[in-house]
Amino acid sequence: MPVAAIADAGPITVRRLQRDDADAVRELDSLILGEDRSSTWDEYIDRFLAFSRLGTQALPWSGSQVAEVENGVVGFLLAERQSSGYGLPPGLRIVAVAVHPDFRKQGVGRKLVEALRVDSKRQGIKHIYSVLHNSDERDAEFLEGCGFAPAEVKVFVAEA
Ligand SMILES: CC(C)(COP(=O)(O)OP(=O)(O)OC[C@H]1O[C@@H](n2cnc3c(N)ncnc32)[C@H](O)[C@@H]1OP(=O)(O)O)[C@@H](O)C(=O)NCCC(=O)NCCS
């Protein structure tokens, strides 16, 4: 499905992301520029787009979702399995969320996260994570607005 034409948007529905949503993901990605891009943006979008070119096998379940109106896609959420690490029980990690600039602040991002929650629960997954750079303040506010709270984990780093 293409990215939506704004004029006749209708009710917004959310469903699982499919391989053939890659064009809409690429198109939405191209609308997200400059300060609108979070610092980890490119890495995850590129990974999904590369994976979607890998032939006809079905995408493994990852919790990823798209939001659409009748004539096209208005948002997507990419997620992947989080294996257990220090301080983090296994679960699912949100790696990118995007909403078409003309459809923001209408609860579309929240709907994507809600759909991920419902889908994850059905799969027996208990925790959903997202990791942000400190500078991604808007994304922190978005996650907090969707019911997330900072985890009790600190990451330390030194030069090798
Ligand atoms: C971040 C983004 C996905 C939010 O989508 P959205 O559909 O506008 O979000 P919602 O309307 O569902 O907002 C849910 C809550 O998040 C918070 N929020 C949303 N946008 C926000 C912003 N720009 N600044 C601060 N808080 C924000 C609010 O608390 C909001 O709750 P409220 O409506 O009760 O105030 C969207 O701005 C976007 O696509 N950004 C560009 C891509 C990107 O960098 N994504 C970051 C994650 S990788």
The ligand as an SDF file (V2000), in Angstrom:
LIG
                    3D

 48 50  0  0  0  0  0  0  0  0999 V2000
    7.5200   10.4490   17.7130 C   0  0  0  0  0  0  0  0  0  0  0  0
    6.2900   10.2460   16.8010 C   0  0  0  0  0  0  0  0  0  0  0  0
    6.2440    8.8050   16.3380 C   0  0  0  0  0  0  0  0  0  0  0  0
    5.0040   10.5670   17.6340 C   0  0  0  0  0  0  0  0  0  0  0  0
    3.8370   10.1890   16.8580 O   0  0  0  0  0  0  0  0  0  0  0  0
    2.3910   10.8340   17.1400 P   0  0  0  0  0  0  0  0  0  0  0  0
    1.3730   10.0490   16.3740 O   0  0  0  0  0  0  0  0  0  0  0  0
    2.4310   12.2820   16.8840 O   0  0  0  0  0  0  0  0  0  0  0  0
    2.1950   10.5810   18.7080 O   0  0  0  0  0  0  0  0  0  0  0  0
    0.8170   10.5110   19.5130 P   0  0  0  0  0  0  0  0  0  0  0  0
   -0.1330   11.5490   18.9790 O   0  0  0  0  0  0  0  0  0  0  0  0
    0.3100    9.1040   19.5500 O   0  0  0  0  0  0  0  0  0  0  0  0
    1.2890   10.9500   20.9660 O   0  0  0  0  0  0  0  0  0  0  0  0
    1.2900   10.0920   22.1010 C   0  0  0  0  0  0  0  0  0  0  0  0
    1.9360   10.8660   23.2520 C   0  0  0  0  0  0  0  0  0  0  0  0
    3.3320   11.0700   22.9750 O   0  0  0  0  0  0  0  0  0  0  0  0
    3.7420   12.3850   23.3940 C   0  0  0  0  0  0  0  0  0  0  0  0
    4.2390   13.1420   22.2090 N   0  0  0  0  0  0  0  0  0  0  0  0
    3.9150   12.9390   20.9070 C   0  0  0  0  0  0  0  0  0  0  0  0
    4.6090   13.7670   20.0960 N   0  0  0  0  0  0  0  0  0  0  0  0
    5.3650   14.5200   20.9220 C   0  0  0  0  0  0  0  0  0  0  0  0
    6.3010   15.5790   20.6950 C   0  0  0  0  0  0  0  0  0  0  0  0
    6.5720   16.0460   19.4600 N   0  0  0  0  0  0  0  0  0  0  0  0
    6.9190   16.1300   21.7590 N   0  0  0  0  0  0  0  0  0  0  0  0
    6.6340   15.6830   22.9970 C   0  0  0  0  0  0  0  0  0  0  0  0
    5.7630   14.6910   23.2860 N   0  0  0  0  0  0  0  0  0  0  0  0
    5.1360   14.1200   22.2620 C   0  0  0  0  0  0  0  0  0  0  0  0
    2.5540   13.0310   24.0430 C   0  0  0  0  0  0  0  0  0  0  0  0
    2.6330   12.7470   25.4430 O   0  0  0  0  0  0  0  0  0  0  0  0
    1.3740   12.2640   23.4880 C   0  0  0  0  0  0  0  0  0  0  0  0
    0.3350   12.1960   24.4120 O   0  0  0  0  0  0  0  0  0  0  0  0
   -0.8380   13.3510   24.4360 P   0  0  0  0  0  0  0  0  0  0  0  0
   -1.4870   13.2910   23.0960 O   0  0  0  0  0  0  0  0  0  0  0  0
   -1.7020   12.8900   25.5530 O   0  0  0  0  0  0  0  0  0  0  0  0
   -0.1450   14.6460   24.6780 O   0  0  0  0  0  0  0  0  0  0  0  0
    6.3380   11.2120   15.5920 C   0  0  0  0  0  0  0  0  0  0  0  0
    6.6010   12.5080   16.0620 O   0  0  0  0  0  0  0  0  0  0  0  0
    7.3770   10.8640   14.5180 C   0  0  0  0  0  0  0  0  0  0  0  0
    7.0740   10.1360   13.5770 O   0  0  0  0  0  0  0  0  0  0  0  0
    8.6260   11.4010   14.5980 N   0  0  0  0  0  0  0  0  0  0  0  0
    9.6660   11.1920   13.5550 C   0  0  0  0  0  0  0  0  0  0  0  0
   10.2900    9.8240   13.5720 C   0  0  0  0  0  0  0  0  0  0  0  0
   11.1470    9.5650   14.7870 C   0  0  0  0  0  0  0  0  0  0  0  0
   12.2000   10.1420   14.9580 O   0  0  0  0  0  0  0  0  0  0  0  0
   10.6710    8.6830   15.6660 N   0  0  0  0  0  0  0  0  0  0  0  0
   11.3340    8.4500   16.9030 C   0  0  0  0  0  0  0  0  0  0  0  0
   11.4240    7.0550   17.3680 C   0  0  0  0  0  0  0  0  0  0  0  0
   12.6160    6.0340   16.4920 S   0  0  0  0  0  0  0  0  0  0  0  0
  1  2  1  0
  2  3  1  0
  2  4  1  0
  2 36  1  0
  4  5  1  0
  5  6  1  0
  6  7  2  0
  6  8  1  0
  6  9  1  0
  9 10  1  0
 10 11  2  0
 10 12  1  0
 10 13  1  0
 13 14  1  0
 14 15  1  0
 15 16  1  0
 15 30  1  0
 16 17  1  0
 17 18  1  0
 17 28  1  0
 18 19  1  0
 18 27  1  0
 19 20  2  0
 20 21  1  0
 21 22  1  0
 21 27  2  0
 22 23  1  0
 22 24  2  0
 24 25  1  0
 25 26  2  0
 26 27  1  0
 28 29  1  0
 28 30  1  0
 30 31  1  0
 31 32  1  0
 32 33  2  0
 32 34  1  0
 32 35  1  0
 36 37  1  0
 36 38  1  0
 38 39  2  0
 38 40  1  0
 40 41  1  0
 41 42  1  0
 42 43  1  0
 43 44  2  0
 43 45  1  0
 45 46  1  0
 46 47  1  0
 47 48  1  0
M  END
$$$$
